[in-house]
Amino acid sequence: MDNPRERDVEVLALDIGGTKLAAGIVDRSGRVRDRRVIPTAREDGADRVLERALSLVEELVANERRADRLPLGLGVSTNGLTREDGVDLAPAVPGWSQLRIPAALHTRFPQLRATIINDVKAATRAELAWGALHGVSEGLYVNLGTGIAAGIVWRRQVIEGAHGAAGEVGYIVPSLEALADRRPGAAVLEERLGGRGVEAWTATERGKAISARELFDSSNASPIERETREQLIAEIALWVANVAIVVDPSRVVLGGGMIQSGSELYRRTAEILGEIAPFPIEVVPAHFGAESALLGAGAVALSAEQTG
């Protein structure tokens, strides 16, 4: 049974995603209450997206004050690597790289300690705190969706890297041919195998653009779609296995939209790892789905309060 005092410890969590904005109150057991979700509408541009996201948090703060409560901190999950004067590696929302998110948070919520975390690392924190990586010392979380990225867990801590970019596996260049064709700053592997690149990839490979959603809808898939899906799954699984061999985790957790659409990915990854890995590595689906980044934002805010 939960400690009653622990249930009173709550933080605000905000997830700024490419398709939706989500906010809620997260407690130490990973429960979310007063959840709010609205479309990102990224076509409106970065400033308006950020304004809508901050307005969601303001609504929560107002509700908490009316109930004579105020969460201890604010965790924010967003794509890219947030700095004081901009955001690196953030192509999902036009103009996002120019935003000064820490300053905006401090101006709007000076009474709250705000902690910002990359969305995939946030999902890793959620799995580590309450999900499929709970109790795992060395693990790997791989997000397979619109983009491709990983969270690396070592001694129960999420590794940041020298520039905060540990786990940005979408920037892997899979061949010399791909290196010769690479554009400056391109995430080559992600552009080939991530959700944004699947249509271009299928148009080149099959002469027909097929979306990731169409590929993983097994009930209506045509023979060419099934063949393409099997090829795509095999290539993604091989690269996940290669990354796992470098990291040497005891468990690989697969999450993101592609996993929600079909479990073939983690089964195929397990098969390939069983063939090529020098030591056994368990492969499991993520415990959390679309809420992983929101919960991870809560987890990092809770951790900041405990250590601060």
C-alpha atoms as a printed R data frame, in Angstrom:
    type eleno elety resid chain resno      x       y       z
1   ATOM     1    CA   MET     A     1  0.000   0.000   0.000
2   ATOM     2    CA   ASP     A     2  1.262   3.511  -0.874
3   ATOM     3    CA   ASN     A     3  2.507   5.762   1.870
4   ATOM     4    CA   PRO     A     4 -0.175   8.485   2.369
5   ATOM     5    CA   ARG     A     5  2.516  11.151   2.600
6   ATOM     6    CA   GLU     A     6  3.932  10.074  -0.783
7   ATOM     7    CA   ARG     A     7  0.498  10.404  -2.382
8   ATOM     8    CA   ASP     A     8  0.522  14.098  -1.420
9   ATOM     9    CA   VAL     A     9  3.688  14.761  -3.442
10  ATOM    10    CA   GLU     A    10  2.564  15.934  -6.883
11  ATOM    11    CA   VAL     A    11  4.041  17.865  -9.789
12  ATOM    12    CA   LEU     A    12  2.760  19.460 -12.957
13  ATOM    13    CA   ALA     A    13  3.711  17.694 -16.195
14  ATOM    14    CA   LEU     A    14  3.594  19.061 -19.736
15  ATOM    15    CA   ASP     A    15  4.310  17.153 -22.942
16  ATOM    16    CA   ILE     A    16  4.783  19.235 -26.093
17  ATOM    17    CA   GLY     A    17  4.500  16.654 -28.858
18  ATOM    18    CA   GLY     A    18  4.444  16.867 -32.617
19  ATOM    19    CA   THR     A    19  0.732  15.999 -32.826
20  ATOM    20    CA   LYS     A    20 -0.671  16.759 -29.361
21  ATOM    21    CA   LEU     A    21 -0.094  18.876 -26.274
22  ATOM    22    CA   ALA     A    22 -0.809  17.130 -22.985
23  ATOM    23    CA   ALA     A    23 -0.701  18.326 -19.381
24  ATOM    24    CA   GLY     A    24 -1.640  16.831 -16.046
25  ATOM    25    CA   ILE     A    25 -0.781  16.346 -12.379
26  ATOM    26    CA   VAL     A    26  1.530  13.394 -11.674
27  ATOM    27    CA   ASP     A    27  2.167  11.785  -8.278
28  ATOM    28    CA   ARG     A    28  4.962   9.537  -7.026
29  ATOM    29    CA   SER     A    29  3.169   6.358  -8.041
30  ATOM    30    CA   GLY     A    30  2.838   7.475 -11.665
31  ATOM    31    CA   ARG     A    31 -0.842   8.331 -11.516
32  ATOM    32    CA   VAL     A    32 -2.079  11.236 -13.638
33  ATOM    33    CA   ARG     A    33 -5.078  13.377 -12.775
34  ATOM    34    CA   ASP     A    34 -6.699  16.443 -14.294
35  ATOM    35    CA   ARG     A    35 -5.311  15.478 -17.695
36  ATOM    36    CA   ARG     A    36 -5.695  17.977 -20.563
37  ATOM    37    CA   VAL     A    37 -5.000  17.137 -24.234
38  ATOM    38    CA   ILE     A    38 -5.310  19.373 -27.309
39  ATOM    39    CA   PRO     A    39 -3.881  19.210 -30.857
40  ATOM    40    CA   THR     A    40 -0.437  20.725 -31.374
41  ATOM    41    CA   ALA     A    41 -1.407  22.396 -34.681
42  ATOM    42    CA   ARG     A    42  2.279  22.762 -35.497
43  ATOM    43    CA   GLU     A    43  1.407  24.418 -38.821
44  ATOM    44    CA   ASP     A    44  0.599  27.537 -36.750
45  ATOM    45    CA   GLY     A    45  4.278  27.892 -35.862
46  ATOM    46    CA   ALA     A    46  6.399  27.576 -32.753
47  ATOM    47    CA   ASP     A    47  5.276  30.669 -30.845
48  ATOM    48    CA   ARG     A    48  1.596  29.761 -30.948
49  ATOM    49    CA   VAL     A    49  2.285  26.118 -30.076
50  ATOM    50    CA   LEU     A    50  4.273  27.168 -27.024
51  ATOM    51    CA   GLU     A    51  1.589  29.659 -25.995
52  ATOM    52    CA   ARG     A    52 -1.116  26.971 -26.124
53  ATOM    53    CA   ALA     A    53  1.087  24.609 -24.135
54  ATOM    54    CA   LEU     A    54  1.725  27.205 -21.414
55  ATOM    55    CA   SER     A    55 -1.985  28.020 -21.308
56  ATOM    56    CA   LEU     A    56 -2.712  24.366 -20.526
57  ATOM    57    CA   VAL     A    57 -0.381  24.579 -17.551
58  ATOM    58    CA   GLU     A    58 -1.985  27.853 -16.437
59  ATOM    59    CA   GLU     A    59 -5.384  26.134 -16.382
60  ATOM    60    CA   LEU     A    60 -3.999  23.410 -14.124
61  ATOM    61    CA   VAL     A    61 -2.321  25.921 -11.815
62  ATOM    62    CA   ALA     A    62 -5.572  27.895 -11.521
63  ATOM    63    CA   ASN     A    63 -7.522  24.733 -10.653
64  ATOM    64    CA   GLU     A    64 -4.964  23.740  -8.033
65  ATOM    65    CA   ARG     A    65 -5.057  27.173  -6.423
66  ATOM    66    CA   ARG     A    66 -8.852  27.066  -6.224
67  ATOM    67    CA   ALA     A    67 -8.470  23.780  -4.330
68  ATOM    68    CA   ASP     A    68 -5.805  25.369  -2.099
69  ATOM    69    CA   ARG     A    69 -3.092  23.170  -3.616
70  ATOM    70    CA   LEU     A    70  0.016  23.867  -5.653
71  ATOM    71    CA   PRO     A    71  2.217  21.112  -7.114
72  ATOM    72    CA   LEU     A    72  5.858  21.261  -6.124
73  ATOM    73    CA   GLY     A    73  7.375  21.598  -9.586
74  ATOM    74    CA   LEU     A    74  6.877  21.494 -13.343
75  ATOM    75    CA   GLY     A    75  8.324  18.927 -15.728
76  ATOM    76    CA   VAL     A    76  8.287  19.644 -19.465
77  ATOM    77    CA   SER     A    77  8.883  17.075 -22.193
78  ATOM    78    CA   THR     A    78  9.556  18.291 -25.716
79  ATOM    79    CA   ASN     A    79 11.375  17.261 -28.867
80  ATOM    80    CA   GLY     A    80 14.975  18.259 -29.373
81  ATOM    81    CA   LEU     A    81 17.620  19.374 -26.895
82  ATOM    82    CA   THR     A    82 16.568  22.545 -25.079
83  ATOM    83    CA   ARG     A    83 19.127  25.261 -24.282
84  ATOM    84    CA   GLU     A    84 18.643  28.670 -22.683
85  ATOM    85    CA   ASP     A    85 18.754  30.389 -26.072
86  ATOM    86    CA   GLY     A    86 17.255  27.781 -28.397
87  ATOM    87    CA   VAL     A    87 16.578  24.141 -29.148
88  ATOM    88    CA   ASP     A    88 18.876  21.765 -31.038
89  ATOM    89    CA   LEU     A    89 17.691  18.833 -33.178
90  ATOM    90    CA   ALA     A    90 14.051  19.948 -33.244
91  ATOM    91    CA   PRO     A    91 12.583  19.684 -36.761
92  ATOM    92    CA   ALA     A    92  9.011  18.728 -35.807
93  ATOM    93    CA   VAL     A    93  7.601  22.250 -35.286
94  ATOM    94    CA   PRO     A    94  8.634  25.142 -37.595
95  ATOM    95    CA   GLY     A    95 10.643  27.731 -35.670
96  ATOM    96    CA   TRP     A    96 11.048  25.584 -32.554
97  ATOM    97    CA   SER     A    97 14.835  25.887 -32.629
98  ATOM    98    CA   GLN     A    98 14.601  29.658 -32.028
99  ATOM    99    CA   LEU     A    99 12.460  29.470 -28.886
100 ATOM   100    CA   ARG     A   100 13.770  30.339 -25.434
101 ATOM   101    CA   ILE     A   101 11.660  27.878 -23.495
102 ATOM   102    CA   PRO     A   102 13.371  28.145 -20.061
103 ATOM   103    CA   ALA     A   103 12.847  31.922 -20.014
104 ATOM   104    CA   ALA     A   104  9.206  31.542 -21.070
105 ATOM   105    CA   LEU     A   105  8.562  29.046 -18.275
106 ATOM   106    CA   HIS     A   106 10.247  31.231 -15.658
107 ATOM   107    CA   THR     A   107  8.264  34.289 -16.763
108 ATOM   108    CA   ARG     A   108  4.897  32.514 -16.665
109 ATOM   109    CA   PHE     A   109  5.509  30.316 -13.609
110 ATOM   110    CA   PRO     A   110  8.113  31.995 -11.392
111 ATOM   111    CA   GLN     A   111  6.825  30.117  -8.346
112 ATOM   112    CA   LEU     A   112  7.575  26.706  -9.888
113 ATOM   113    CA   ARG     A   113 10.902  25.014 -10.479
114 ATOM   114    CA   ALA     A   114 10.760  23.933 -14.138
115 ATOM   115    CA   THR     A   115 12.748  20.999 -15.498
116 ATOM   116    CA   ILE     A   116 12.898  20.367 -19.258
117 ATOM   117    CA   ILE     A   117 13.689  16.995 -20.794
118 ATOM   118    CA   ASN     A   118 13.855  15.552 -24.288
119 ATOM   119    CA   ASP     A   119 10.706  13.576 -25.119
120 ATOM   120    CA   VAL     A   120 12.389  10.196 -25.709
121 ATOM   121    CA   LYS     A   121 14.489  10.542 -22.568
122 ATOM   122    CA   ALA     A   122 11.245  11.446 -20.776
123 ATOM   123    CA   ALA     A   123  9.640   8.228 -22.009
124 ATOM   124    CA   THR     A   124 12.716   6.362 -20.789
125 ATOM   125    CA   ARG     A   125 12.351   7.984 -17.361
126 ATOM   126    CA   ALA     A   126  8.700   6.897 -17.204
127 ATOM   127    CA   GLU     A   127  9.591   3.291 -18.057
128 ATOM   128    CA   LEU     A   128 12.429   3.398 -15.523
129 ATOM   129    CA   ALA     A   129 10.272   4.818 -12.741
130 ATOM   130    CA   TRP     A   130  7.078   2.809 -13.193
131 ATOM   131    CA   GLY     A   131  7.212   0.692 -16.337
132 ATOM   132    CA   ALA     A   132  9.118  -1.962 -18.239
133 ATOM   133    CA   LEU     A   133 12.567  -0.734 -17.107
134 ATOM   134    CA   HIS     A   134 11.661  -0.530 -13.413
135 ATOM   135    CA   GLY     A   135 14.366  -2.310 -11.411
136 ATOM   136    CA   VAL     A   136 16.643  -2.655 -14.465
137 ATOM   137    CA   SER     A   137 20.215  -1.455 -13.955
138 ATOM   138    CA   GLU     A   138 21.348  -1.390 -17.609
139 ATOM   139    CA   GLY     A   139 18.588  -0.968 -20.169
140 ATOM   140    CA   LEU     A   140 17.657   0.542 -23.500
141 ATOM   141    CA   TYR     A   141 14.422   2.251 -24.521
142 ATOM   142    CA   VAL     A   142 13.910   2.697 -28.274
143 ATOM   143    CA   ASN     A   143 11.178   4.971 -29.610
144 ATOM   144    CA   LEU     A   144  9.951   3.912 -33.041
145 ATOM   145    CA   GLY     A   145  7.437   6.387 -34.360
146 ATOM   146    CA   THR     A   146  7.549   9.650 -36.299
147 ATOM   147    CA   GLY     A   147 11.224   9.738 -35.361
148 ATOM   148    CA   ILE     A   148 13.718   7.147 -34.170
149 ATOM   149    CA   ALA     A   149 15.693   7.714 -30.966
150 ATOM   150    CA   ALA     A   150 16.753   5.844 -27.843
151 ATOM   151    CA   GLY     A   151 17.174   6.336 -24.121
152 ATOM   152    CA   ILE     A   152 20.187   4.587 -22.569
153 ATOM   153    CA   VAL     A   153 19.983   3.487 -18.937
154 ATOM   154    CA   TRP     A   154 23.172   2.784 -17.008
155 ATOM   155    CA   ARG     A   155 23.109   2.036 -13.291
156 ATOM   156    CA   ARG     A   156 19.447   3.130 -13.209
157 ATOM   157    CA   GLN     A   157 20.272   6.557 -14.642
158 ATOM   158    CA   VAL     A   158 19.388   7.918 -18.091
159 ATOM   159    CA   ILE     A   159 22.614   8.819 -19.906
160 ATOM   160    CA   GLU     A   160 22.733  12.336 -21.370
161 ATOM   161    CA   GLY     A   161 26.029  12.295 -23.277
162 ATOM   162    CA   ALA     A   162 28.517  15.134 -23.725
163 ATOM   163    CA   HIS     A   163 26.002  17.297 -25.622
164 ATOM   164    CA   GLY     A   164 22.769  15.805 -24.335
165 ATOM   165    CA   ALA     A   165 22.469  13.773 -27.548
166 ATOM   166    CA   ALA     A   166 23.129  10.250 -26.253
167 ATOM   167    CA   GLY     A   167 20.685   7.918 -27.953
168 ATOM   168    CA   GLU     A   168 20.068  10.040 -31.066
169 ATOM   169    CA   VAL     A   169 20.365   6.931 -33.222
170 ATOM   170    CA   GLY     A   170 18.356   8.513 -36.036
171 ATOM   171    CA   TYR     A   171 21.607  10.230 -37.057
172 ATOM   172    CA   ILE     A   172 23.341   6.926 -37.774
173 ATOM   173    CA   VAL     A   173 24.444   6.659 -41.404
174 ATOM   174    CA   PRO     A   174 23.747   3.069 -42.458
175 ATOM   175    CA   SER     A   175 26.048   2.812 -45.512
176 ATOM   176    CA   LEU     A   176 28.753   4.573 -47.533
177 ATOM   177    CA   GLU     A   177 26.170   5.228 -50.247
178 ATOM   178    CA   ALA     A   178 23.942   6.952 -47.699
179 ATOM   179    CA   LEU     A   179 26.934   8.982 -46.491
180 ATOM   180    CA   ALA     A   180 27.622  10.198 -50.024
181 ATOM   181    CA   ASP     A   181 23.991  11.304 -50.423
182 ATOM   182    CA   ARG     A   182 23.616  12.788 -46.943
183 ATOM   183    CA   ARG     A   183 22.515  16.416 -46.588
184 ATOM   184    CA   PRO     A   184 24.158  18.543 -43.831
185 ATOM   185    CA   GLY     A   185 22.364  17.976 -40.527
186 ATOM   186    CA   ALA     A   186 20.220  15.146 -41.875
187 ATOM   187    CA   ALA     A   187 19.093  12.321 -39.578
188 ATOM   188    CA   VAL     A   188 19.703   9.688 -42.242
189 ATOM   189    CA   LEU     A   189 18.468   6.549 -40.485
190 ATOM   190    CA   GLU     A   190 15.388   8.338 -39.165
191 ATOM   191    CA   GLU     A   191 14.594   9.725 -42.597
192 ATOM   192    CA   ARG     A   192 14.709   6.212 -44.004
193 ATOM   193    CA   LEU     A   193 12.964   4.220 -41.269
194 ATOM   194    CA   GLY     A   194 11.052   6.721 -39.101
195 ATOM   195    CA   GLY     A   195  7.421   7.576 -39.678
196 ATOM   196    CA   ARG     A   196  8.257  10.753 -41.624
197 ATOM   197    CA   GLY     A   197 10.531   8.848 -43.988
198 ATOM   198    CA   VAL     A   198  8.449   5.761 -44.646
199 ATOM   199    CA   GLU     A   199  6.414   7.278 -47.480
200 ATOM   200    CA   ALA     A   200  9.519   8.508 -49.305
201 ATOM   201    CA   TRP     A   201 11.254   5.185 -48.660
202 ATOM   202    CA   THR     A   202  8.346   3.129 -50.007
203 ATOM   203    CA   ALA     A   203  8.000   5.392 -53.044
204 ATOM   204    CA   THR     A   204 11.645   4.710 -53.872
205 ATOM   205    CA   GLU     A   205 11.626   0.983 -53.036
206 ATOM   206    CA   ARG     A   206  8.151   0.075 -54.356
207 ATOM   207    CA   GLY     A   207  7.169   2.861 -56.707
208 ATOM   208    CA   LYS     A   208  4.241   3.775 -54.449
209 ATOM   209    CA   ALA     A   209  4.163   6.013 -51.390
210 ATOM   210    CA   ILE     A   210  2.715   4.065 -48.431
211 ATOM   211    CA   SER     A   211  2.246   5.628 -45.003
212 ATOM   212    CA   ALA     A   212  3.387   3.898 -41.813
213 ATOM   213    CA   ARG     A   213 -0.255   3.620 -40.733
214 ATOM   214    CA   GLU     A   214 -1.143   1.808 -43.968
215 ATOM   215    CA   LEU     A   215  1.849  -0.495 -43.654
216 ATOM   216    CA   PHE     A   216  0.981  -1.622 -40.147
217 ATOM   217    CA   ASP     A   217 -2.737  -2.062 -40.747
218 ATOM   218    CA   SER     A   218 -2.447  -5.825 -41.293
219 ATOM   219    CA   SER     A   219 -6.197  -6.310 -41.740
220 ATOM   220    CA   ASN     A   220 -6.284  -4.314 -44.979
221 ATOM   221    CA   ALA     A   221 -2.716  -4.681 -46.233
222 ATOM   222    CA   SER     A   222 -2.196  -5.546 -49.878
223 ATOM   223    CA   PRO     A   223  0.482  -8.104 -50.880
224 ATOM   224    CA   ILE     A   224  2.912  -5.296 -51.759
225 ATOM   225    CA   GLU     A   225  2.210  -3.581 -48.436
226 ATOM   226    CA   ARG     A   226  2.783  -6.813 -46.512
227 ATOM   227    CA   GLU     A   227  6.069  -7.408 -48.335
228 ATOM   228    CA   THR     A   228  7.191  -3.833 -47.730
229 ATOM   229    CA   ARG     A   229  6.180  -4.027 -44.058
230 ATOM   230    CA   GLU     A   230  8.210  -7.206 -43.562
231 ATOM   231    CA   GLN     A   231 11.250  -5.573 -45.168
232 ATOM   232    CA   LEU     A   232 10.828  -2.430 -43.061
233 ATOM   233    CA   ILE     A   233 10.396  -4.430 -39.853
234 ATOM   234    CA   ALA     A   234 13.488  -6.508 -40.591
235 ATOM   235    CA   GLU     A   235 15.628  -3.429 -41.234
236 ATOM   236    CA   ILE     A   236 14.394  -1.571 -38.140
237 ATOM   237    CA   ALA     A   237 14.882  -4.691 -36.008
238 ATOM   238    CA   LEU     A   238 18.430  -5.114 -37.307
239 ATOM   239    CA   TRP     A   239 19.356  -1.545 -36.378
240 ATOM   240    CA   VAL     A   240 17.748  -1.823 -32.951
241 ATOM   241    CA   ALA     A   241 19.753  -5.009 -32.424
242 ATOM   242    CA   ASN     A   242 22.972  -3.286 -33.535
243 ATOM   243    CA   VAL     A   243 22.395  -0.423 -31.085
244 ATOM   244    CA   ALA     A   244 21.579  -2.899 -28.313
245 ATOM   245    CA   ILE     A   245 24.843  -4.761 -28.894
246 ATOM   246    CA   VAL     A   246 26.780  -1.495 -28.493
247 ATOM   247    CA   VAL     A   247 24.958  -0.616 -25.259
248 ATOM   248    CA   ASP     A   248 24.875  -4.175 -23.793
249 ATOM   249    CA   PRO     A   249 21.603  -3.822 -21.829
250 ATOM   250    CA   SER     A   250 19.865  -6.635 -20.014
251 ATOM   251    CA   ARG     A   251 16.529  -5.471 -21.445
252 ATOM   252    CA   VAL     A   252 15.417  -3.564 -24.544
253 ATOM   253    CA   VAL     A   253 12.058  -1.795 -24.370
254 ATOM   254    CA   LEU     A   254 10.380  -0.799 -27.632
255 ATOM   255    CA   GLY     A   255  7.832   2.009 -27.697
256 ATOM   256    CA   GLY     A   256  6.297   4.511 -30.084
257 ATOM   257    CA   GLY     A   257  3.599   4.433 -32.723
258 ATOM   258    CA   MET     A   258  5.031   1.554 -34.710
259 ATOM   259    CA   ILE     A   259  4.941  -0.706 -31.669
260 ATOM   260    CA   GLN     A   260  1.362   0.273 -30.929
261 ATOM   261    CA   SER     A   261  0.455  -0.602 -34.493
262 ATOM   262    CA   GLY     A   262  2.050  -4.032 -34.526
263 ATOM   263    CA   SER     A   263  3.967  -6.275 -32.152
264 ATOM   264    CA   GLU     A   264  5.919  -7.851 -35.014
265 ATOM   265    CA   LEU     A   265  8.696  -5.339 -34.440
266 ATOM   266    CA   TYR     A   266  9.635  -6.513 -30.977
267 ATOM   267    CA   ARG     A   267  9.279 -10.187 -31.921
268 ATOM   268    CA   ARG     A   268 11.566  -9.717 -34.928
269 ATOM   269    CA   THR     A   269 14.045  -7.695 -32.864
270 ATOM   270    CA   ALA     A   270 14.159 -10.486 -30.289
271 ATOM   271    CA   GLU     A   271 14.817 -13.033 -33.036
272 ATOM   272    CA   ILE     A   272 17.701 -11.043 -34.524
273 ATOM   273    CA   LEU     A   273 19.243 -10.338 -31.121
274 ATOM   274    CA   GLY     A   274 18.988 -14.045 -30.340
275 ATOM   275    CA   GLU     A   275 21.016 -14.729 -33.470
276 ATOM   276    CA   ILE     A   276 23.732 -12.083 -33.232
277 ATOM   277    CA   ALA     A   277 24.103 -10.792 -29.652
278 ATOM   278    CA   PRO     A   278 27.019 -12.246 -27.666
279 ATOM   279    CA   PHE     A   279 24.855 -12.365 -24.515
280 ATOM   280    CA   PRO     A   280 21.109 -12.794 -24.007
281 ATOM   281    CA   ILE     A   281 19.096  -9.560 -24.166
282 ATOM   282    CA   GLU     A   282 15.405  -9.497 -23.317
283 ATOM   283    CA   VAL     A   283 13.090  -7.542 -25.641
284 ATOM   284    CA   VAL     A   284  9.713  -6.318 -24.370
285 ATOM   285    CA   PRO     A   285  7.092  -3.751 -25.417
286 ATOM   286    CA   ALA     A   286  6.883  -0.475 -23.498
287 ATOM   287    CA   HIS     A   287  4.471  -0.347 -20.586
288 ATOM   288    CA   PHE     A   288  3.288   3.165 -21.416
289 ATOM   289    CA   GLY     A   289  1.906   4.248 -24.750
290 ATOM   290    CA   ALA     A   290  0.924   7.752 -25.746
291 ATOM   291    CA   GLU     A   291  1.343   9.019 -22.149
292 ATOM   292    CA   SER     A   292  4.985   7.991 -21.770
293 ATOM   293    CA   ALA     A   293  6.468  11.454 -22.370
294 ATOM   294    CA   LEU     A   294  3.918  13.131 -20.080
295 ATOM   295    CA   LEU     A   295  4.671  10.671 -17.278
296 ATOM   296    CA   GLY     A   296  8.390  11.083 -17.903
297 ATOM   297    CA   ALA     A   297  8.044  14.852 -17.535
298 ATOM   298    CA   GLY     A   298  6.400  14.161 -14.185
299 ATOM   299    CA   ALA     A   299  9.137  11.726 -13.203
300 ATOM   300    CA   VAL     A   300 11.929  14.213 -13.900
301 ATOM   301    CA   ALA     A   301 10.111  16.962 -11.959
302 ATOM   302    CA   LEU     A   302  9.634  14.624  -9.001
303 ATOM   303    CA   SER     A   303 13.315  13.720  -9.117
304 ATOM   304    CA   ALA     A   304 14.301  17.404  -9.201
305 ATOM   305    CA   GLU     A   305 12.223  18.072  -6.100
306 ATOM   306    CA   GLN     A   306 13.760  15.124  -4.264
307 ATOM   307    CA   THR     A   307 17.319  16.209  -5.053
308 ATOM   308    CA   GLY     A   308 16.792  19.962  -4.800
